[in-house]
Amino acid sequence: MESTASKPVVRRSAEESLCDVVRSCWVIYQKAGDVYRVLANNTMSEEISRLWRSMAEGMNKHILYWKKMSERVEGNPNMEILGNPYEALVQLRDLEARIDSIQESSTAFRSVMDYFYLACSLEIQLVHPVLCSLPESVMSVPAKEVVKWDYQTNLRRFLEGMKQHCAQHYLNTALMDALERTWMLNKRLARQNSRDPVTGAYNRRALLKVISSFASLAERDGHNIAIIMVGIDNIHELYTTFDMKNADEIVTRFYKGITPGIRLSDIIGRYNFSTFLVYLSKVNHQYLYDIAQRFSESTQSIHKAGFVLSVHIGGSYGPVRGQAGQQLEHYLTRAWDCLMRAKFSRAQRILIE
């Protein structure tokens, strides 16, 4: 596959941005597999050569994983699952460039220890926080097939091989411990992280978990629930016009502008790159329309150097009867549909059903 490390990060559509991220992950694991194949071919010891071949085969499993993820994201109506796909892509391109450097060095070494140190450098890149966190995000895209991601098997295989074939020196032990701890820490942080790094709002995964609990309470108490989605139509243009720091600042001002309009009992979070979601209970249609109107008015003053945010709002509400999870998914889907219809309508900026 063609290298993407040297390509600039171009602001494109939500679907294209996410596909670029998935493709970059695919390329990273393919290059890692290429490094291990070079080590296998250049190693005299048959036993160590088998280790490198098994590591390369492990990379093939991760390439297959990201191929399946590519199929999952293509054609999905809600593509913007990452808080900032451009930032993720910048990190992945940097990571790919580092692996390119390792790949270039893979033919220059000759000793067994050199090969293990090179492989250790590669594994450190492969437990990077962005590679640990992306599977957690992509898994939130609905799909019939559950695809599990787990790098631990590959990492364990490498650490066991290094322990068996390298001298029991304290520096080697410290290096193996540091690699394993880095993996465990980054994986734990990926699972525990609940905040959008730009605005500080709940991120998608945490938001859905919180409102699922609230929906169950609404079912028990017999209250209506409501979902309001506030979408920034021209967010990709925003990140094209300004650098990431200034664009992030505008998005944060946008979030702070709509937050005062909600009650303490309501929940707000960043649903995807362009959309903030507000969960409410014990509401009616008029209240929802009024609060949506306040959201719209509060964002009109947010502009920079002549750039004005274009905002549309979609919403859905109703009772929770039966299974709360299914009912919540119904209202989420309907609110997203209303947001899309409002976005492409010339007559309405707010649509609530």
HELIX and SHEET records of a PDB file:
HELIX    1   1 ALA A   14  ASN A   42  1                                  29    
HELIX    2   2 GLU A   46  VAL A   73  1                                  28    
HELIX    3   3 PRO A   85  SER A  105  1                                  21    
HELIX    4   4 VAL A  112  LEU A  126  1                                  15    
HELIX    5   5 PRO A  129  VAL A  138  1                                  10    
HELIX    6   6 GLN A  152  HIS A  165  1                                  14    
HELIX    7   7 TYR A  170  GLN A  192  1                                  23    
HELIX    8   8 ARG A  204  ASP A  221  1                                  18    
HELIX    9   9 ILE A  235  THR A  241  1                                   7    
HELIX   10  10 MET A  244  ILE A  258  1                                  15    
HELIX   11  11 THR A  259  GLY A  261  5                                   3    
HELIX   12  12 HIS A  285  SER A  298  1                                  14    
HELIX   13  13 ALA A  324  LYS A  343  1                                  20    
SHEET    1   A 5 ILE A 267  ARG A 270  0                                        
SHEET    2   A 5 THR A 275  SER A 281 -1                                        
SHEET    3   A 5 ASN A 224  ILE A 232 -1                                        
SHEET    4   A 5 VAL A 311  PRO A 319 -1                                        
SHEET    5   A 5 ILE A 350  ILE A 352  1                                        
SHEET    1   B 2 HIS A 303  LYS A 304  0                                        
SHEET    2   B 2 PHE A 307  VAL A 308 -1                                        
END                                                                             
